[in-house]
Amino acid sequence: MSRKVLLAFLGTGEYRVCTYKMPSGDTYETNFLLKAVASSVCRNWNENDRILVFVTCDAKRKNWENRFNQNGEKNIGLRENLAELKLEAIHEEVEIPEVVSEKKIWEIFEIIFNKLNSQDELYIDITHGFRASPMLLMTLLNYSSFLKQTTIRGIFYGAEQATVEEAGKRITPV
């Protein structure tokens, strides 16, 4: 039985609030593009479907979990942001090592590949994470399409450098 799977890497940087404009034209104001993508793409998914967020220890601490910033203000992490959506699809963080060597890259490749099932329909957010990670993911997806007959249904990128002003609001295209 095929399932839908949204894959993304979570980075360690500061995630600023943006108004993301999806290809459908819908807009979402959030600091995590993945929340906007999940709101748009995953709203009719079921409990067999998955949102897999690949995190290093640092990314988990800085952006997956809630934490307090330097000003003592609470930053809501991606875990809680996704939970707020009340989607039927299950979201989970998948810990991966830091990309520091060829051996670690192969470990990450294996971790991600083992999370995929035969005939999964894949949606990918390549916006964040270490720059080598999306490239690794694209190679892995080609590999999984042959060995597990997975299919890519969508690739998403929050193009912050292409932000435009619309009706007095800064809009970031996806």
N, C-alpha and C positions, 0 to 999 in steps of 0.2 A: 504494500500500500504506500503510495507516494505521500509525501508530506511537504509542506512549505517551510523553508528555513531562511531566516534573515541572519546574515553574518556581518559582524563588524569588529573592528579593533577599537579599544578605548585608549586614548592617549593620556599623557601626564600633564599637559598644559592647562591653562586657565580657559574654561569654556565660557564665552560671553553670550549673553542673551542676544539672539537674532530673530528676525522674522523670516522664516524659510518659506519659499514659494515652490511647491511641488510641481512636477510636470502637469498634474491635473488642474493646476490653478489654485488649489487650496493653499492657505497660508497657516503657519503654526509659529507661535512665538515661544521659544524655548532656548536654553543654552546647549542642549544636546540635539544635534541633527537626528540621531538615531530615534529619539522620541517622536520627532516629526515624521520620519519615515514609517515608524511603527504605527503611528496614528493614521497615516494615509493608507499604508499597504496591508497592515495586519488586522484591521478592524473586523474582518469576516472570517478570520482563521479560527481553527478549533484547537482543542487540547492536545491533539497529536502534532501540531505544528510547533516550531521552535524559533526563539530569538536567541542566538548565541553571540555573546560578547566576549571577545578574547582580551584578557587583561594580564599585564605583568603585575608583580606585587606592588610596584609604585603606582601604577594606574588604578589598581583596586583601591588602594589607600586614598589617593588624591581625588578620584572621580567616580568610582563605583559606590563607595560607602559615603554616608553623610559625614561631614566634618565642619569644623569651625575655621574660618579664614583668619588672616592676620588682624582684622578689625574686630574679631570676636563674633562675627555674624555666621549663622548656620548656612552652609552650602548643602543643598539637597543633592545627593548623588544620583547617578543614572539608575541604580537599582530602584530607588523610591520613585523616580520619575516614570519608569516603566510600569511599576505597580499601580501608580495613579491612573493609568489608562484602563485598568480592569479588562485587559484583553484575555481571551480564552487561551491563546497561545502561551506556552510556558517560556519565560525568559530566564536565562542562567548565565553566570559568568564562568568562563573557562580559563583557568590560569595557564599562562605560557611563560617560558623563560625570556629574559631580556635577549635581544638580538646582539650577541657579542662575538659570535664565531660561526663558522660554517656548521659545526656540530649542532649548535643551538638552533640554527635555521632549519636543519633537518628534523630536530625534535618538534619544532613548531609545526612543520609540514605534517608530521605523523599525528600530532594531537588533533589538528583540524580535520585531516583526512578520516580519522577514526570517529569523528563526530557526525560524519555524513552517512546517510543510508542510501541504499540502492533506489534510484529514481526520484531522489529529492528534487524539488523545484526550488532554486536558489535565488535569493535577493541579497545584494551585497552593498554595504555602505563602505566606501573606500576613503572617506574623508579624513579619518584620524588614525593615530598610532604612528609608530616609527615608519618612516618612508619606505623602507624595504618590505614592510608587512603587506601592504596592498599588492606589491609586485609579486611577492611569494604567493599570495592568495590567488592571483590571476593564473599563475602557473599551475597551482594545485587544482583550480577549478577545471582547467583543460584536462588534466590528468584524471580527475574524478569523473569527467563526462565520458571517458572511455571505459574506465574500470567499474564505475558504479552507475553509469547511465544517468548522471545528474544533468539537469537543464538549468541554465541561467535565465531567469525571467526578468531581472532588472539589476542595474548597477547605478548606485546613487553617489553623488559627490556634491557637497555643499560648497559652492564656489564663492567663498567670502570675498575674494579679490574682484568679483564681478557684481558686488552689491550696488544697487541703484536706489534712487529716491523715488518713491511712488506715493502720492497723496500725503506727503510729509512724513513718511515712514521709510526707514532703511530696509530694503527687501534683498535677501540673499537667495539667488536662484539655485535650485537643485537640479 
